[in-house]
Structure formats: structure tokens, C-alpha cells
Amino acid sequence: MSATMTAGASPSLDVAALAQWVGRTERRSDRVTLVPIAALAATLDRDDPAPREGDAIAPLRHWLYFLPLHPRRESGPDGHALRGGFLPPVPLPRRMWAGGRIEFRRPVRVGDAIERVSTIASVDAKQGRTGPLVFVLVRHEISAAGELAIVEEHDIVYREAPRPGDPPPPKKAAPADGAWRRDIVPDDVLLFRYSALTFNSHRIHYDRRYVTEVEGYPGLIVHGPLIATLLADLGRDNVAPSVLATFSFRAVMPLFDIAPFAVCGRRDADGKSVRLWAQDDAGHLAMEATATLR
């Protein structure tokens, strides 16, 4: 666990104060119930069989539990919880789920009592291309029926809002060798339902006036975890009966509800891993992911 400041980072960031959050833990309990699983399948237009007690849940469905139930009076202007609780009070206005790495050690089943122990593993600051950045690494350990089932590392990035005249970040072409593809139309209904299922009140996903006039984006932003879920689903649908043993993903650029996007992938030549990616309607890479198979 660490808290570091890279040379050149903004002196206004008190990294020593933020370091006090390293090692902080949070413990939460929940139970895997049927309705969120079925509701997400309906939201994603999946024809999955109705879930039953004892069924193993699909990868990333654990994100439907341990929801952030802070009172509305404790929400900030962007809809997020006010800072300074479990997560450190980073004094930068934009917070993004930048990626993560997940290890699936044993199945989590409908009906299981589950517990999540979360730990702030590190806080790091550096100077980016357009200003200071703070990276917070959160480690989650999720137990099901008393046994460790999922280990997850969650990357959160805080940054300044872009200034007028800042050049847009360079775009990267998505791979052209996909064997699988699913086209997605990210309309308001999809984004609303996913926000509701995950109790995500961040206004960039549902408040068009806020996201365009305050944050300066061209449209509603597609949730990073939603894109990651679509990628994981594409992978497992095409490698059955193999199952995902690990899944890692990294956000490259945001996707918006003003245009369709695609999730694509292929199995590697060794047959033991899968490459996955999301791309916008112009073929630019938005998220990349890898999965290993069991």
C-alpha cells in the first residue's frame, strides 16, 4: 500500500493528507437475489433463462450488489456522494472508473450471503497532459457463503475539468481482427435502467442538461462498468462451455448516447485467453479488455 507524489504534480494537492486514507477499510454485507440478475438481462436484451436459487451468477453481476446507499442530502452537485467518506477527499472535480482487474476464484450463487471487504490500497498523484491527476486503487475481496470468491482491483482517476482551448486527447484505432461483434444503441432507456440497477446517481449518465452545459460533453456518457459488462458477456457467450477465470479492462475514451458503438473480440491463438474491445461508430478504441479462461 502506498501514497506517492510524482515529480511535477500540482502543489495544491496535499498528498500527505490523502495518504491518511491508505489502508482504510469498509465492510459491507448483502445477499444475491433474483430480481437484479433478471432485470440486467432485460436491460441488455439478453434471452437468458430466468435465474433460480443456486444458479451461479455471470461475471460482473456482483456489481449489482453492495450498492452505494448514501442519503440524497449527502450527494454533491454531480450526484456522487460527498467526498471524504471511504474514498479520499481528492480536490479535483472529475472522477472516473478507469479500469480494473478481477479474479473469479469460485462461483457466487443466487441465494448466497455475500460480504465485501474494501481497502484503499494506494493513492498516487502526478502531472498529466492537461493538469494534475490522482489515482486511487481500491481492492475488494468478496466472500460468498463464507469463502473468498472474487478479488477485484478497482482503478479510480480524479482530474481537472478541461479548459477552453485544451486539445482533445489523441484517438487510437480499434483492432480490425475481431471475430465477434455486437452493435449497441446506447439510448436514454439503457442508461437510465443501468443507473437504476446500480443505484448510480452520477448525473453525467442521465441529466443531459448537466452533462452538456456543466461538464461540456456532447451527450450522456455510457457507464464504464456497463461497457465492461457487455465485453465480458460477449466473451463468455463465445467461449462456452469455458468460463472466465480473470477479467481486466481499461477505459481509453468515453462513449456517448449520440451514436451507436460496438463490442468486439476474438479468442487468442493459444485458446486460453480472449481479447475484447469497445469501439465508437468511427472505429476508435474506447475500452480494451482481456480475459483468461478456465
Secondary structure in CASP SS format (residue, H / E / C, confidence):
PFRMAT SS
TARGET T0000
AUTHOR 0000-0000-0000
METHOD secondary structure of the structure
MODEL  1
M C 1.00
S E 1.00
A E 1.00
T E 1.00
M E 1.00
T C 1.00
A C 1.00
G C 1.00
A C 1.00
S C 1.00
P C 1.00
S C 1.00
L C 1.00
D C 1.00
V H 1.00
A H 1.00
A H 1.00
L H 1.00
A H 1.00
Q H 1.00
W H 1.00
V C 1.00
G C 1.00
R C 1.00
T E 1.00
E E 1.00
R E 1.00
R E 1.00
S E 1.00
D E 1.00
R E 1.00
V C 1.00
T C 1.00
L H 1.00
V H 1.00
P H 1.00
I H 1.00
A H 1.00
A H 1.00
L H 1.00
A H 1.00
A H 1.00
T H 1.00
L C 1.00
D C 1.00
R C 1.00
D C 1.00
D C 1.00
P C 1.00
A C 1.00
P C 1.00
R C 1.00
E C 1.00
G C 1.00
D C 1.00
A E 1.00
I C 1.00
A C 1.00
P C 1.00
L C 1.00
R H 1.00
H H 1.00
W H 1.00
L H 1.00
Y C 1.00
F C 1.00
L C 1.00
P C 1.00
L C 1.00
H C 1.00
P C 1.00
R H 1.00
R H 1.00
E H 1.00
S E 1.00
G C 1.00
P C 1.00
D C 1.00
G C 1.00
H C 1.00
A E 1.00
L C 1.00
R C 1.00
G C 1.00
G C 1.00
F C 1.00
L C 1.00
P C 1.00
P C 1.00
V C 1.00
P C 1.00
L C 1.00
P C 1.00
R E 1.00
R E 1.00
M E 1.00
W E 1.00
A E 1.00
G E 1.00
G E 1.00
R E 1.00
I E 1.00
E E 1.00
F E 1.00
R C 1.00
R C 1.00
P C 1.00
V C 1.00
R E 1.00
V C 1.00
G C 1.00
D C 1.00
A E 1.00
I E 1.00
E E 1.00
R E 1.00
V E 1.00
S E 1.00
T E 1.00
I E 1.00
A E 1.00
S E 1.00
V E 1.00
D E 1.00
A E 1.00
K E 1.00
Q E 1.00
G E 1.00
R C 1.00
T C 1.00
G E 1.00
P E 1.00
L E 1.00
V E 1.00
F E 1.00
V E 1.00
L E 1.00
V E 1.00
R E 1.00
H E 1.00
E E 1.00
I E 1.00
S E 1.00
A E 1.00
A C 1.00
G C 1.00
E E 1.00
L E 1.00
A E 1.00
I E 1.00
V E 1.00
E E 1.00
E E 1.00
H E 1.00
D E 1.00
I E 1.00
V E 1.00
Y E 1.00
R E 1.00
E C 1.00
A C 1.00
P C 1.00
R C 1.00
P C 1.00
G C 1.00
D C 1.00
P C 1.00
P C 1.00
P C 1.00
P C 1.00
K C 1.00
K C 1.00
A E 1.00
A C 1.00
P C 1.00
A C 1.00
D C 1.00
G C 1.00
A C 1.00
W E 1.00
R E 1.00
R E 1.00
D E 1.00
I E 1.00
V C 1.00
P C 1.00
D C 1.00
D H 1.00
V H 1.00
L H 1.00
L H 1.00
F H 1.00
R H 1.00
Y H 1.00
S H 1.00
A H 1.00
L H 1.00
T C 1.00
F C 1.00
N C 1.00
S C 1.00
H C 1.00
R H 1.00
I H 1.00
H H 1.00
Y C 1.00
D C 1.00
R H 1.00
R H 1.00
Y H 1.00
V H 1.00
T H 1.00
E H 1.00
V H 1.00
E C 1.00
G C 1.00
Y C 1.00
P C 1.00
G C 1.00
L C 1.00
I E 1.00
V C 1.00
H C 1.00
G H 1.00
P H 1.00
L H 1.00
I H 1.00
A H 1.00
T H 1.00
L H 1.00
L H 1.00
A H 1.00
D H 1.00
L H 1.00
G H 1.00
R H 1.00
D H 1.00
N H 1.00
V H 1.00
A C 1.00
P C 1.00
S C 1.00
V C 1.00
L E 1.00
A E 1.00
T E 1.00
F E 1.00
S E 1.00
F E 1.00
R E 1.00
A E 1.00
V C 1.00
M C 1.00
P C 1.00
L C 1.00
F E 1.00
D C 1.00
I C 1.00
A C 1.00
P C 1.00
F E 1.00
A E 1.00
V E 1.00
C E 1.00
G E 1.00
R E 1.00
R E 1.00
D C 1.00
A C 1.00
D C 1.00
G C 1.00
K C 1.00
S E 1.00
V E 1.00
R E 1.00
L E 1.00
W E 1.00
A E 1.00
Q E 1.00
D E 1.00
D C 1.00
A C 1.00
G C 1.00
H E 1.00
L E 1.00
A E 1.00
M E 1.00
E E 1.00
A E 1.00
T E 1.00
A E 1.00
T E 1.00
L E 1.00
R C 1.00
END
